[in-house]
Amino acid sequence: MTEKVDRKALRAARKEQKQLENAARGLNKQMIRFSQDERFAEWLAQALPIYWDDYYQMDTADEMDMTESLRFFDWFFYDYTPDADSKTIFQTWVDEKWDDLDDRQKTVVENWKEMPAPSAYVFNDYDAINARFKLTDYFTEEERVAKSPAGFGKSKKGDLILVRLLPVGTELLFSTVGAFIPQEEIDGLKEKMDEARKADPDGNQNAFLQRNSHLIMHHAMAKSVDEGRFAVTRLDPNRVDKAVKRAGKNMAKKFKKRIKRK
């Protein structure tokens, strides 16, 4: 009898976890749409060159590919503010949308109020059956197990993954598609972040990364250039995602019009 009860409880727990993860994915889509609201158009124009180290600005935003766009808007929504006195777009979204959420969505968002910043994680292993990465935080050396069905492509163990890990129920989930930094291109990253820490000594590691995680992306782009690769997709003359490019161009035009009207 005890074994049957345990199995029933396990099935119920798995079902609840799946529903929480579905809620999290739906919320992420809502949040991306919210960050494209007209009121944030000027923020977007300011944020693009910061995150992309000037490789993308408003006049080239339409040339981001899908993964670049997802990574940027993840950072823009959760972390970016134009000044120290402003709320993040995520905080504004919580203030405005909380009463519209159902209980399961509120459970998810409650765990995100202390939002974990993106960080760099050493890729140790991948469990393809359960879609889980075994990771080590590059800066704190803390071990993590995080779920992402996207897999690791051509990346190798020892590479770094730049990603945000969101707590959802009993799991950590990739908030978006991770950006990989090859192991041989890691050199100099800690020194770069140590220098940034000297200029921004206030707050704990998470608060520091919320303000400075884009510097990890800068490091990755600079190393790409050193190795003879393109820093961003728009510079690649052989890119093939024309449909995505057209969709991005329409979005960029929309924001440009909104900025001109202000």
Secondary structure, 3 states (H helix, E strand, C coil): CHHHHHHHHHHHHHHHHHHHHHHHHHHHHHHHHHHCCHHHHHHHHHHHHHHCCCCCCCCCHHHCCHHHHHHHHHHHHHCCCCCCCCCCHHHHHHHHHHHHCCHHHHHHHHCCCCCCCCEEEEEEEEECCCCEEEEEECCCCCEEEEECCCCCCCCCCCCEEEECEEEECCEEEECCCCEEECHHHCCCHHHHHHHHHHHCCCCCHHHHHHHHCHHHHHHHHHHHHHCCCCCCHHHCCCCCCHHHHHHHHHHHHHHHHHHHHC
